[in-house]
Amino acid sequence: MPSVERERDLQGFHATIKGLADTILSRSHVTIIGHVDADGISGASIASIALRRAGIPCDVRFVKKLDENEINIINSRVSDTFWLVDLGSGSSSKFTNKAVCISDHHLPEKDLKADSGRGQRSIFSFEERHANPHFYGIDGSTEISGAGVVYLSAKEMNNGNTDLATLAIVGAVGDLQDSAECRLCGLNRQVLDDAIHRDVMTVAKDIRIFGRETRPLSKMLQFSTDPILPGLTNDAVACSRYLMELGIPLTDGEKWRCWIDLTKVEKAQVASALCNHLLDSGSGNWACKRLIGEVYLLKSERIGTELHDAKEFSTLLNACGRYGEGMVGLSICAGDRGDKLEIGLRLQRNHRGNLADAVSLVKDLGVERGRFIQHFHGRDEILDSIVGIVAGMVLGSGEVPSDVPIVAFAYSEDDKVKVSARATRELVQRGIDLAVAVKAASEKVGGTGGGHNIAAGATISIGKEQEFLAEMERLIERQMFGELTA
């Protein structure tokens, strides 16, 4: 159950968005601080482009988290304006610098109080500078991403910025906001409408499996986790055999065929066969419905590249951010199709290799099952920047149970432990809210944390893992049996 519940108030939310935009436009220089994932990089890119167009100088940097050191730096530079993108709401009470602006969509601190019925908290006249949909009864995990919140402010700055809607969609898809309904919903839909109206994006109904444009067809099926394809996922030989039995050529001359290379008849044949395969394997109608949905295509990008499909674009940005190259991602968002794109593609190739190695390591280590959660510890063998992605891949692999959330640990560079928790949509529908549970469990052991109902993260001290797990077991049990986590 979210810790901040309000009546839905779109008018109030847009009023705050406008207030933040007006505040930013009044400043002579802005420092943008973005999160290192695709949503944060997309949002920071939107912010920097909008400021450049407005003639306002800005600096950009990316952080994994807002730790005590980062907060102290911000508070010490009282004459500077900071625009926090895709982070900040979980630490907003710690800011004493009155020139802090926040565009976030993560669950805010639960002790925030409403003022005058508006649903927005009041602290040193902060209300016009803290835009978060949760304050207005809008679900930030499904209805709008961090990049989307930034985009709405950019649009308020100048309606000509609606061409940046494509980046907001990339951020939303990177944040898996299309996962719940296999399409974007809520305020994301309004952002999408802007992109379509500007003729910079198209929407198609197609197969949702990742890699439609760039992965060989058999590889696309092999690595499918949403939905899991029983007997095919994680089995390269079985995937190739399956397609050949359907009479689908895997190559065209020396070139491996991707999904986009198939004819309409071939696509329909494969999609129909996969639906029957899912039903025959007992996966049910739910899995079939997840097979087909909306895909979002950037019209200015070349078909068959990592930038044409929003899902693949977001993965490229994730690869940049997870390895400390958020500025490379920013340059790609700003239009660099030369050296920076080459660097990004190289990072992505390395990223895929690291993920494969990490998932293999988890298989060797094993996932330990508790009553209401399961967990593994990557220690210093899995990068803290990718352990959350690995956790999601393991949970979606079909090789571990999906009836309880998974918690993953990895040592971080600051001699702490990075915690990442992942759930499924079915678990969320049953009442699981990882944002609440992870935040409460991390604070119980002296750490910090937060996120979304389906995915959350924390930082705790080394040696506190078992205590954290015990608290998570207690909290998840209460959530699964319908009790509020106060």
Buried (B, 14 or more C-beta within 10 A) or exposed (E): EBBBEBEBBBEBBBBBBBBBBBBBBEBEEBBBBBBBBBBBBBBBBBBBBBBEBBEBEBEBEBBBBBBEEBBEEBBEEEEBBBBBBBBBBBBBEBBBBEBBBBBBBBBBBBEBEEEEEBBBBBBEEBBBBBBBBBBBBBBBBBBBBBBBBBBBBBBBBEEEBBBBBBBBBBBBBBBBBBBBBBBBBBBBEBBBEBBBEBEBBEBEEBBBBBBBBBBBBBBBBBBBBBBBBBBBBBBEEBBBEBBEEEEBEEEEEEEBBBBBBBEEEBBEBBBEBBBEBBEEBEBEEEBBBBBBBBBBBBEEBEEEBBBBBBBBBBBBBBBBBBBEBBBBBBBBBEEBEEEBBEBBBEBBEEBEEBBEEBBEBBBEBEBEEBEBBBBBBBEEBBBBBBBBBBBBBBBBBBBBEBEBBBBBBBBBEEEBBBBBBBBBBEBBEBBBBBBBBBBBBBBBBEBBBBBBBBBBBBBBBEEBBEBBBBBBBBBBBBBBEEEEBE
